[in-house]
Amino acid sequence: MKKRAIIVLTLCGLFLFYKYIAQLFPSLIGSELMQSHGYDGVMLAIMASSYYYSYTFMQIIAGLVIDRFAIRLPMFIAIFTISLMILVFANTNNFYLMCLSRALMGMGASFATVLYMKCAALYTTPKTFGLISSLLATATMLGAACGSAPGGLLFTQFGWQEGLRMVALFGFIMAFMVLAYQKSQTTEGNQTETRMKLENIKDVLVKKDNWLLLLYSGLTFSPVAILGGLWGTPFLMTKYSLTAANASFFLSIMFIGHAVGSPLWALLSAKLGRKKELMHIANVVAFLAIVSIIYGHFSYSASIALFFIFGFAVGCFMLSFELCREMNAFYIMGLAVAFINSGEGLIGSFVEPFIGYMLDMSKVGPAFTLANYQSALFILPCCFILSSLTLVFIKRSRAVVELKEFARA
């Protein structure tokens, strides 16, 4: 791979790393916000989920912008916006302004995955695309891991407001690194049509398999995002009588498992050539692991192992982007990836508040109990059942044949 491609993909990876820190920090300060601001479960979920509403809405727009224009300026604006909104969040006590800042964070973050996948498609061959694209999950999950245990320690040491100011500063530095090191052109080699047409958008939206992949990716990954994003830390604090920092260690293990699993599933897929079968197997493992995490009674070390296995299994969902690459024309990859990636925000924006509603409905005392969490989190195992059902209806398209012919050429 060219040096230029490595620089571009590294910058995109840093953006993904930062995106997940921004996405997941509410899970570390949820208890403080409920105690100091008097938020209930639904209010806290709406505030955190404001990120997902705009993230989902902006996915298609992000895909259009990236397919049409160079990546330098959109990446800078996106990272700068996230950093500025983290700073605003840290300096306000107004619920509505917190929701607005979270929504604008989601708008900026909507560009991260699309940028990486578009650059991966531009700078790799069909044979190497699977492995390179799977490293997206490695970058994002390392960011998520740093947003959990290290983030918990940061907020414990300096307080959540000062800790967020430090996170914002890191983002501002990264944004200006993009200006300094990223050239304005989208690619130096592969020349593609960049002017989007209505027919191109229609090609993405009318394809049934794209909608199924959207549902699959959203249903498969949402349990990870929800555990890491809002409800995982208080659930673990309640189940194991842990501090927020110690509870976030479990989530970091889950994210590390995901980071390790994604490239290994990609390598296994490349060797066996059976993506859908592997995705079904991974769903079964993830289902058993999440059921054990929520309802089982295991030792501390066994629970850590379960979180790693759960994250590892969910890492297989990255194969959905390989299917996307096979099923869609190259010049609309940004739009196609954006559409499929919007599944995470779409599913998460409904499931997260639903869990908050279920918690509020079952609450009988001043705080949520373990039984409250166990009854509300039942929806997470259900996600994997529905995810496997969507896989059944995904068919291999003609684009697969065309891609194999291109690879041989």
Solvent accessible surface area in square Angstrom, and as a share of the most:
residue,aa,sasa,rsa
1,M,120,0.54
2,K,130,0.55
3,K,159,0.67
4,R,37,0.13
5,A,1,0.01
6,I,91,0.46
7,I,59,0.30
8,V,1,0.01
9,L,16,0.08
10,T,75,0.44
11,L,9,0.05
12,C,1,0.00
13,G,11,0.11
14,L,56,0.28
15,F,1,0.00
16,L,0,0.00
17,F,45,0.19
18,Y,0,0.00
19,K,2,0.01
20,Y,8,0.03
21,I,23,0.12
22,A,0,0.00
23,Q,3,0.01
24,L,1,0.01
25,F,4,0.02
26,P,0,0.00
27,S,5,0.03
28,L,8,0.04
29,I,1,0.00
30,G,6,0.05
31,S,39,0.25
32,E,74,0.33
33,L,0,0.00
34,M,48,0.22
35,Q,153,0.68
36,S,81,0.52
37,H,54,0.24
38,G,58,0.56
39,Y,15,0.06
40,D,66,0.34
41,G,0,0.00
42,V,44,0.25
43,M,66,0.30
44,L,4,0.02
45,A,0,0.00
46,I,68,0.35
47,M,0,0.00
48,A,3,0.02
49,S,0,0.00
50,S,9,0.06
51,Y,0,0.00
52,Y,4,0.02
53,Y,99,0.38
54,S,15,0.10
55,Y,1,0.00
56,T,26,0.15
57,F,142,0.59
58,M,20,0.09
59,Q,0,0.00
60,I,46,0.23
61,I,67,0.34
62,A,0,0.00
63,G,0,0.00
64,L,47,0.23
65,V,41,0.24
66,I,1,0.01
67,D,3,0.02
68,R,74,0.27
69,F,111,0.46
70,A,33,0.26
71,I,0,0.00
72,R,79,0.29
73,L,106,0.53
74,P,19,0.12
75,M,0,0.00
76,F,33,0.14
77,I,92,0.47
78,A,4,0.03
79,I,0,0.00
80,F,70,0.29
81,T,36,0.21
82,I,0,0.00
83,S,0,0.00
84,L,71,0.35
85,M,22,0.10
86,I,0,0.00
87,L,57,0.28
88,V,43,0.25
89,F,0,0.00
90,A,0,0.00
91,N,83,0.43
92,T,16,0.09
93,N,106,0.54
94,N,79,0.40
95,F,34,0.14
96,Y,169,0.64
97,L,70,0.35
98,M,0,0.00
99,C,19,0.12
100,L,96,0.48
101,S,1,0.00
102,R,1,0.01
103,A,24,0.19
104,L,51,0.25
105,M,0,0.00
106,G,0,0.00
107,M,69,0.31
108,G,4,0.04
109,A,0,0.00
110,S,0,0.00
111,F,23,0.10
112,A,0,0.00
113,T,5,0.03
114,V,0,0.00
115,L,0,0.00
116,Y,9,0.04
117,M,0,0.00
118,K,8,0.03
119,C,0,0.00
120,A,0,0.00
121,A,3,0.03
122,L,3,0.02
123,Y,40,0.15
124,T,20,0.11
125,T,78,0.45
126,P,29,0.18
127,K,161,0.68
128,T,65,0.38
129,F,5,0.02
130,G,8,0.08
131,L,69,0.35
132,I,24,0.12
133,S,1,0.01
134,S,2,0.01
135,L,72,0.36
136,L,9,0.04
137,A,1,0.01
138,T,33,0.19
139,A,20,0.16
140,T,4,0.03
141,M,1,0.00
142,L,81,0.40
143,G,0,0.00
144,A,0,0.00
145,A,8,0.06
146,C,51,0.31
147,G,4,0.04
148,S,2,0.01
149,A,16,0.12
150,P,65,0.41
151,G,8,0.08
152,G,3,0.03
153,L,112,0.56
154,L,46,0.23
155,F,19,0.08
156,T,101,0.59
157,Q,137,0.61
158,F,106,0.44
159,G,33,0.32
160,W,34,0.12
161,Q,62,0.27
162,E,71,0.32
163,G,0,0.00
164,L,0,0.00
165,R,81,0.29
166,M,69,0.31
167,V,18,0.10
168,A,0,0.00
169,L,108,0.54
170,F,85,0.35
171,G,0,0.00
172,F,39,0.16
173,I,98,0.50
174,M,4,0.02
175,A,0,0.00
176,F,107,0.45
177,M,69,0.31
178,V,1,0.00
179,L,50,0.25
180,A,76,0.59
181,Y,137,0.52
182,Q,6,0.03
183,K,103,0.44
184,S,65,0.42
185,Q,82,0.36
186,T,26,0.15
187,T,21,0.12
188,E,74,0.33
189,G,43,0.41
190,N,75,0.39
191,Q,147,0.66
192,T,39,0.23
193,E,82,0.37
194,T,53,0.31
195,R,158,0.58
196,M,39,0.18
197,K,108,0.46
198,L,146,0.73
199,E,109,0.49
200,N,10,0.05
201,I,37,0.19
202,K,128,0.54
203,D,66,0.34
204,V,0,0.00
205,L,68,0.34
206,V,99,0.57
207,K,63,0.27
208,K,122,0.52
209,D,13,0.07
210,N,0,0.00
211,W,118,0.42
212,L,24,0.12
213,L,0,0.00
214,L,6,0.03
215,L,68,0.34
216,Y,1,0.00
217,S,2,0.02
218,G,0,0.00
219,L,16,0.08
220,T,3,0.01
221,F,4,0.02
222,S,1,0.00
223,P,0,0.00
224,V,0,0.00
225,A,3,0.02
226,I,0,0.00
227,L,1,0.00
228,G,0,0.00
229,G,4,0.04
230,L,2,0.01
231,W,2,0.01
232,G,0,0.00
233,T,2,0.01
234,P,26,0.16
235,F,1,0.00
236,L,1,0.01
237,M,51,0.23
238,T,53,0.31
239,K,31,0.13
240,Y,52,0.20
241,S,101,0.65
242,L,33,0.16
243,T,80,0.47
244,A,25,0.20
245,A,17,0.13
246,N,74,0.38
247,A,0,0.00
248,S,0,0.00
249,F,83,0.35
250,F,0,0.00
251,L,0,0.00
252,S,7,0.05
253,I,27,0.14
254,M,0,0.00
255,F,1,0.00
256,I,68,0.34
257,G,0,0.00
258,H,1,0.00
259,A,6,0.05
260,V,62,0.35
261,G,0,0.00
262,S,1,0.01
263,P,22,0.14
264,L,85,0.42
265,W,24,0.08
266,A,5,0.04
267,L,90,0.45
268,L,71,0.35
269,S,3,0.02
270,A,85,0.66
271,K,169,0.71
272,L,95,0.47
273,G,50,0.48
274,R,143,0.52
275,K,20,0.08
276,K,43,0.18
277,E,79,0.35
278,L,10,0.05
279,M,0,0.00
280,H,54,0.24
281,I,97,0.49
282,A,3,0.02
283,N,4,0.02
284,V,87,0.50
285,V,56,0.32
286,A,1,0.00
287,F,61,0.26
288,L,106,0.53
289,A,4,0.03
290,I,0,0.00
291,V,49,0.28
292,S,28,0.18
293,I,7,0.04
294,I,0,0.00
295,Y,84,0.32
296,G,16,0.16
297,H,154,0.69
298,F,94,0.39
299,S,67,0.43
300,Y,105,0.40
301,S,81,0.52
302,A,37,0.29
303,S,3,0.02
304,I,36,0.18
305,A,50,0.39
306,L,29,0.14
307,F,2,0.01
308,F,71,0.30
309,I,79,0.40
310,F,0,0.00
311,G,0,0.00
312,F,59,0.25
313,A,2,0.02
314,V,1,0.00
315,G,0,0.00
316,C,1,0.01
317,F,18,0.07
318,M,5,0.02
319,L,2,0.01
320,S,0,0.00
321,F,2,0.01
322,E,25,0.11
323,L,0,0.00
324,C,0,0.00
325,R,24,0.09
326,E,18,0.08
327,M,1,0.00
328,N,8,0.04
329,A,44,0.34
330,F,49,0.20
331,Y,68,0.26
332,I,4,0.02
333,M,0,0.00
334,G,0,0.00
335,L,1,0.00
336,A,0,0.00
337,V,0,0.00
338,A,0,0.00
339,F,10,0.04
340,I,0,0.00
341,N,10,0.05
342,S,7,0.05
343,G,0,0.00
344,E,11,0.05
345,G,0,0.00
346,L,64,0.32
347,I,25,0.13
348,G,2,0.02
349,S,9,0.06
350,F,143,0.60
351,V,12,0.07
352,E,1,0.00
353,P,24,0.15
354,F,74,0.31
355,I,0,0.00
356,G,0,0.00
357,Y,109,0.42
358,M,55,0.25
359,L,0,0.00
360,D,35,0.18
361,M,124,0.56
362,S,41,0.27
363,K,72,0.30
364,V,142,0.82
365,G,31,0.29
366,P,136,0.85
367,A,64,0.50
368,F,22,0.09
369,T,61,0.35
370,L,47,0.23
371,A,67,0.52
372,N,11,0.05
373,Y,7,0.03
374,Q,34,0.15
375,S,52,0.34
376,A,0,0.00
377,L,0,0.00
378,F,85,0.35
379,I,33,0.17
380,L,0,0.00
381,P,9,0.06
382,C,48,0.29
383,C,4,0.02
384,F,3,0.01
385,I,93,0.47
386,L,88,0.44
387,S,0,0.00
388,S,25,0.16
389,L,96,0.48
390,T,15,0.09
391,L,0,0.00
392,V,79,0.45
393,F,118,0.49
394,I,1,0.01
395,K,122,0.52
396,R,107,0.39
397,S,30,0.19
398,R,181,0.66
399,A,20,0.16
400,V,10,0.05
401,V,80,0.46
402,E,89,0.40
403,L,26,0.13
404,K,112,0.47
405,E,88,0.39
406,F,128,0.53
407,A,35,0.27
408,R,181,0.66
409,A,118,0.92
